[in-house]
């Protein structure tokens, strides 16, 4: 188990309480133990907001519980669940030295409002913050398992973000919802319960268009989920007239403020919701230009993918400033930057590395709209504000682990690229829905032309399933 100093350092970087970071640390090891367990590892499919934080977006709202869909063939019992979690607690103790007292393990099986069975439970843990605390004072992690939610898409193995020094050599993985299924499930949850965290998650999922979610797959998955729940496909109008609409706004701060360093205002998120439904219906939104360096076009046009872990491995101020910039960009929040003795309010968009190795932030001065570049080593202080902005350019700085860095040969001033990022740097890979043959396309288009299957015979498939992007 790591020391309290490491928790404090990380808590300072993300501007949250030690106990919030300690729980994030424990969640990582609990996911490790679940994946290692013979039964839970294959039957518990990770989902929900914590799945987004641990598997998709490192710089994200911290979460407090674990949600799974159960896909086993045998009906779980309280005794079988306690036995599984007791074995998992032994795994974690032996590997990490993190104690989960077996007396704290509890599960309840009950009939939900849909008339089906659900499982709620939880465990407590003794972590680095208060290693001598008694059972009653320990933090608790809630664990929910849904039994009546069939998976629409295949589950995927995802790497778990665990930014702590005791990360196992082979990392931490977990069986998780596919990105499109997470997206569809979050829209379904928003439609039914209209909770602040669901709105926060849906907007972030939509903002990550660089991950190229398959719109038609999200929609078809949502349709199936709504049919299973016996509800209509949601629209923006139906959410605005929802019984919980007032609750959504009034509880925004109460439910989210303790999970993130700076809470964006409610209206900035609600105002983007119509764009989500427009995208879901297949309506193209406005495609923003890239704010990128000018100079040698050959050099500027090429980008490198640089690991976030490598980028911040030096620690210290660079790590802290990068974390804050990523959070501010992902949440569309203005930054108060002190630079060369003066303070300016900026919008963060992209990163570049100069020919002499300096890391640069490309941003817009909010007051004037001027494009500027700022060297990281000359940043004197950086503070995220609670003021939102509407992006003028494509935001390339994201909450995921890999960041595009424009490589320069000499100092350049930022400019708006006349080329779209999607058409100049990405290839889209699709798999035929019939024969499985892959094809590479220059634009986002699921239509597949005439082709032969792997046996050499003409295939009837004309629709491709989006797999990934390739640089």
C-alpha angles and dihedrals in degrees: 000000000000123000128259091249091065091051090050093049093050092044089053091051093053095035095234136121120281090241092056091054091043090057090049088053092050092047089058093054092043089055089049091054093046092051091049093052115098096225105028092042093064102029105041111076113197118230143147135059095320088054089056091050097045101035109026115018120032094184097058144107111305114239135209109208144040123240124194139173111225114222102171122127095226121075108245119233129201090251093051092048093049089049092051093048092046090056090047090052089054091051092051094046092051094046104036108011090237109142123222105179110224090219088065094058113105136162135181128195114203142158112263126213089269090062093249130112122265133181128223125177145127150193136227125223139200106225141175097277097063107007094169098048120126126244095264093055097046121111115254128220115207118219122197126185121191114208101181101054111094115203113251095194131035115274116245134211108245131188112242120228108237107162095186132110095247095062107143116251091248092044127229122291136178139186104255146174115272114253094253091050092049088051094049093044092051092052089049091050091048090052094051105039105012096212123170094242091054092054090047091051097045093052092049092048090053093046091058094077087141085075086059101223111202103249096200091048092050090049096047091046091050091050091054092047093049091049090052090051093044095238135125122257103269125245131188089254093054091052093048089055094043118129089238096050094109091044090053092061099036093051096043094101097035095055101038112028096083092050100057135041096238123013115222114224117269097239093058089062097040091051090061095052095087088057089056092055092043090054091045090055091052097256111144115233127213109292110223124218122242119254099221140152123280122220131077103022094208092056095040094050091059120079131185126215108231122192113244089219090056092043094057099031090108088068124197122078095349092056093047095046093046091051091050094046092049091050093046093048094047091049096041092239126153120243127219102217123190106204131164091351100309135086126231135176110236144180113223118222117152148354134236138179118221124224090258092054102259117145113230134198115213111208146152123245101237096213097051106019090234119151114235139171123221128195113229093221091058096051107115098185136350126197128179113226128206090238114113127213135197109236117247093190138026110288106227095175104090142173093250126097102258124063128195110234118194108223115221132195095201139000113300139178118238120254140170111268116233088212124077115240092225093058099040106044110019137076119194118220119206132183120215109248090221110038101015096235113152125229132187120223134186094220139033101274125135094196112112122198128222112304144153126253124236090275092057097252124125111269123220093210116116101163124075129207111226112242109171148312124261128202 
